[in-house]
Amino acid sequence: MSDTDVLQLRGGAKVDGNIDIKGSKNALPKIMVAAMLTEERCEIENVSWLSDTRTMTELIEASGGTVGRSTAGLSIEVSTLGVPDTTAMREFSGRSRIPVLTCGPALHRTGEAYISSPGGCTIGPRPVDFHLDVLRRLGAETVDVPGGIQLSATRLTGAKIELPFPSVGATEQFLLSACLADGDSELCNAAVEPEILDLITVLQKMGSLINVETNRAITVTGVKRLRGFTHRVIPDRLEAASWASLALATDGEITLDGVRQQDLATYLNTYRRAGGDFEASPDGTTIRFWRSQSMLRPLAVETSVHPGFMTDWQSPFVTALTQADGISVIHETVYEDRTGYVDALKALGANIGLFTECLGGTTCRFARGNHPHSIVVVGPTKLQGTELHVPDLRAGFSYLIAAAAANGVSTITGIDLLDRGYENLRGKMATVGIDFE
C-alpha cells in the first residue's frame, strides 16, 4: 500500500468553497472509443484525467493509434487500427470495463475482436451477456477461448434488438457497432442517460444517422465511413452530486462550477425535499448548495435509470440522510450489490440496516434474488471517527462524507480507488476546507 492510498481525516471542519467540475467519467472513455471508428483526427475538450482515461489512452496506443494531451484536452488519431493480443486485452479489461466497447470499432476495421472479463468497481455482477447478444444479433460470430471470447465478422448488418433492462453499456455497444453496419438497426428498451446522448452527439458529428424515439427506442441507419470530430464532454453529474451531498451532510456550503442543471434535475428535487437548497446561475452552469434548515428531513428514495434517481447518487446521499430526523428508506433497483458501504456507516455509529425485500414503491428485478438491496436509515446520528477501507468508487466518496461529518479522526485506506472518478481529489478536498493528511 502506498502512502497516497491512506488518508487521515479529522471531522467537524467547516466545509465551504468552490469546486470545478470537468468532463464526465462515464462519457469521456466512450467518446475515446468512438474515435477508433475513424482514420481521421478527433479532438476532445473538457477532459478529466482519470484512470479510465489513462487505460483508454494506453489501449488506443497499443492498437496503433496516437493520443496527444494538451491544456485544451486530447487529440486522437487511429489511421491504422490493430487488435492488441489477448494477454494485453485481459490486462486492460482487468483495469476497466471500457475495453469491451472497442469490439464495434475492431470488428468494423479488422474483422475481429476479443472480450475478456470486465473490470471496474465491485458492485455486483456485470456480465457481458448483453454486449454479446447485441454483437451476435448484428452478425458477429463468437468462439470461447481461454480467458475470454473471440469475435469475428466479415461485415456487421442491421438488426432489431430488445434489451431486458435499459443497460447503459449494452446501449453504448449497440451505438458503436450499428453506426457502420449495413442497413437499419433498432434497439428497444435502450438507456437514454445524458452520457448516452453525449455519445450520440459525437457519432452524429462523425456522420452517423441516429434517432432517439420517445419510447426508449434508438434507430440507426448504418453509413459507409465516419469522419473526425471536435467535441466538449458534458460535465460529470455524478461528481457534482457527490460534492453537493457533502455540503448537505456537514451543514456546509459548496459552489460547483461547470455543471449542467438539467442533468441534475432529479437530484436537485430530492436535495430540496431532504432540507437542502441551491441557487443556480442563469445558464445553470454554476450551482451553490447549502442546508435550508438545521435538521434534515427523512425521505423515501428509489434509484432508477434516467431520468430517475441515479444509482451512483445513492451512497453519498444516504450518508447525508444519517443526519436526518426520522426514518429514511432507500430502494436500489439498478445494481444488486451497491450497498457495500453500509457496514462502514455502522462502524461510524449510523443506525442503518439492509433488507432483501423491495421497500420502495415498486417491486424490482431483485425481489426474488435474496439480494440486500433496500436500506433503512434512522437518524439523526452523530458519527464517530473510525478505520475504513474503500470497497468501490461511489462508496469511497461516501466514506469521505461520513468522516467529514463525524467527530474525531478517521483513517481511510484504499483511497487511491477514488482517483478513478474524482480528478485532483485531494486538491479539491483542501479547497473546501476538509482537514486531512
C-alpha positions, -999 to +999 in steps of 0.1 A: +000+000+000+014+034-010+014+065+013-011+081-011-035+052-006-041+062+031-060+092+043-064+105+078-094+129+080-105+149+110-142+156+110-160+187+121-141+213+099-162+239+082-168+228+046-170+258+023-156+266-012-158+263-049-152+231-070-147+230-108-165+200-124-148+186-155-159+161-182-180+131-172-161+099-162-190+079-178-189+098-211-153+106-219-139+070-223-168+060-246-161+091-267-124+079-269-137+046-282-158+064-308-125+080-321-114+044-330-142+042-356-124+067-380-090+072-395-093+109-391-081+131-362-105+137-333-103+164-307-119+161-272-122+190-248-132+193-211-112+162-202-109+147-167-075+128-164-088+098-146-077+061-146-102+051-173-088+080-194-053+065-190-065+030-197-082+041-230-051+061-239-029+030-235-053+008-253-056+031-283-018+034-285-015-004-282-040-006-311-017+015-333-032+050-326-018+081-312-031+102-283-019+137-276-025+156-244-027+194-241-043+220-219-072+220-243-078+183-239-070+152-260-063+146-297-067+111-310-058+097-344-061+060-353-051+059-390-045+022-388-062+000-362-048-032-349-061-055-322-038-060-291-031-096-282-053-114-258-029-110-229-029-072-233-067-071-237-071-092-205-048-067-187-068-037-199-101-054-191-089-062-156-084-024-150-117-012-165-149-023-181-145+001-211-124-022-234-154-044-241-168-014-260-139-015-285-155-046-302-175-025-326-146-004-340-123-036-340-149-057-359-155-029-385-119-021-391-101-055-386-129-082-387-120-095-353-123-086-316-118-101-281-138-099-249-123-106-215-139-103-181-148-067-173-131-047-146-144-017-126-160-014-092-172-043-072-209-035-071-224-068-083-220-089-114-216-071-147-220-099-172-211-093-208-241-112-219-260-081-230-229-069-250-225-103-266-262-105-275-260-071-293-229-081-312-243-115-322-275-100-334-255-076-355-238-106-371-206-112-351-196-149-346-182-159-312-159-186-301-149-194-264-112-192-259-090-194-228-098-163-206-124-148-229-144-148-261-130-143-297-153-125-321-152-122-359-173-107-386-168-100-423-194-073-421-219-063-393-255-060-405-285-042-391-309-059-367-338-052-343-328-059-307-347-056-274-329-053-241-344-070-210-332-039-190-321-004-201-284-013-198-261+017-204-232-005-215-253-025-240-268+006-254-233+020-260-222-012-276-252-010-299-244+026-310-207+020-315-214-012-335-245-003-355-233+031-368-212+014-395-233-018-400-251-025-433-288-014-432-310-002-404-308-012-367-332-007-338-326-010-301-357-012-279-357-006-241-325+014-246-308+035-219-312+073-225-288+087-199-272+121-207-239+103-213-256+081-239-270+113-256-235+128-255-221+097-273-249+100-299-240+137-304-204+127-311-214+099-335-237+124-353-208+148-357-189+119-373-217+114-399-239+088-382-277+087-387-293+081-353-328+088-340-339+086-303-376+078-301-399+088-272-405+051-262-368+043-253-361+031-289-330+041-308-328+036-345-295+037-365-290+037-403-255+025-410-231+046-431-200+036-451-175+057-432-172+082-403-151+113-401-132+131-373-148+154-347-143+181-322-164+177-290-166+191-255-176+164-230-206+170-208-198+177-171-198+149-146-232+149-128-220+121-105-191+141-091-214+172-088-239+153-067-211+138-045-199+173-035-234+186-030-241+156-007-210+166+013-225+201+018-258+185+029-243+161+054-219+186+070-241+217+070-216+233+048-218+254+016-202+243-017-204+260-051-199+239-082-187+255-115-190+239-149-222+218-143-254+214-163-285+220-142-308+199-165-286+168-159-291+171-121-329+178-121-340+147-102-311+150-077-319+187-071-356+180-063-345+152-039-319+175-023-346+201-016-370+175-002-343+165+023-339+200+036-311+213+014-313+242-010-295+255-040-291+286-062-283+282-099-268+308-123-290+320-152-274+294-175-274+266-150-236+261-151-229+273-116-249+260-086-244+268-049-255+242-024-264+245+013-288+234+040-320+254+043-328+241+078-307+229+108-322+194+108-326+173+076-359+156+067-361+118+062-370+106+027-381+075+007-358+073-024-358+047-052-329+045-077-337+040-113-324+045-148-325+080-163-345+102-157-348+086-123-325+090-092-291+077-103-277+046-086-244+065-084-260+092-063-273+067-038-244+061-013-233+098-009-269+108-004-277+080+020-247+091+041-262+126+043-295+110+054-278+096+085-282+132+098-320+134+090-345+134+118-365+102+113-366+071+091-354+071+055-359+042+031-338+037+000-346+011-026-318+002-050-331-012-083-302-008-107-273-029-091-280-057-067-248-052-046-244-014-043-247-015-005-212-024+005-207+009+023-234+002+049-211-017+073-187+012+073-215+036+082-225+012+110-188+013+122-191+051+123-222+048+145-250+051+120-283+034+128-287+017+094-300-017+082-301-038+050-331-058+037-336-082+008-372-071+003-382-043-021-391-015+003-397+011-024-428+019-043-423-009-069-412-045-070-378-046-088-360-074-106-340-083-075-372-091-055-366-129-056-328-130-057-321-127-020-300-096-026-298-070+002-309-040-019-331-019+004-317+004+031-334+018+062-317+047+080-328+060+114-314+094+123-300+117+133-268+100+145-236+118+154-210+098+137-176+089+153-143+086+135-130+051+129-109+030+104-124+024+070-114+007+037-129+018+004-147-010-015-158+009-046-158+044-062-191+059-050-190+042-016-155+056-012-167+092-015-195+084+009-167+075+034-152+109+029-186+125+036-192+104+067-157+111+080-160+148+074-193+148+093-180+127+122-164+136+155-127+127+157-102+112+132-110+085+106-083+065+088-094+056+053-074+030+032-078+022-005-083+059-012-065+057-045-096+040-059-113+073-058-089+086-084-109+066-109-138+091-106-125+123-090-098+143-107-075+161-082-095+148-053-071+158-025-067+193-040-105+197-041-108+184-005-083+211+006-102+238-014-134+232+006-116+230+039-116+193+047-089+186+074-069+157+062-033+144+057 
